[in-house]
């Protein structure tokens, strides 16, 4: 794995390296990390959040998500809306904490830890962990020993990591690494299949999408959002990279 330059307040840790950390309402910085941030959302984040809010994917995107894309970006990026309260607070944070805690994004679950997964030439994923120490965070003063592995498990990150690694097969595809740029049509297919699952299912059901020959035979096995997301990733492999 190539060496990655890290900021001074970020240190690399191994999966079983111990560190002290805990976050709970009695910590005096509680919810400070929910403000003054840009929170990027993955497809699985949006799947879980729209379910937690009991909204269809299009409504959730319209209500809570900002889409951005710079000319040099191969793919659009999605960010959670922040409240214009002078603190750029998360739209889902209250004085009592997170109002969507069971469906909170992976980055919120992982904080103050981060995980990077880099796709290797043999298509395996190699991961490493980092620890972010911000001056406002007093969770490091709590006498609770963690490791990257134990903390990830306790925060329910297994599913988030799994689905993010599946999406990485698109984001880190060799053609993308070689500078491929998507057409506007391909970009909209990317958004549809990964971020707007309810609309994706609707269009599959009416047969309005290309390269969906496998869908009718697999429809009964694609009843959950998770199953549909995995199908969408496979479908995008054909749409983006085999034509």
Secondary structure, 3 states (H helix, E strand, C coil): CCCCCCCCCEEEECCCCEEECCCCCCCCCCCHHHCCCCCECCHHHHHHHHHHCCCCHHHHHHHHEEEECCCCCCCCEEEECEECCCCCEECCEECCEECCHHHCCHHHHHCCEEEEEEECCCCCEEEEEEEECCCCCCHHHCCCEEEHHHHHHHCCCHHHHHHHHHHHHHHCCHHHHCCCCCCHHHHHHHHHHHHCHHHHHHHHHHCCCCCCCCHHHHHHHCCCHHHHHHHHHHHHHHHHHCC
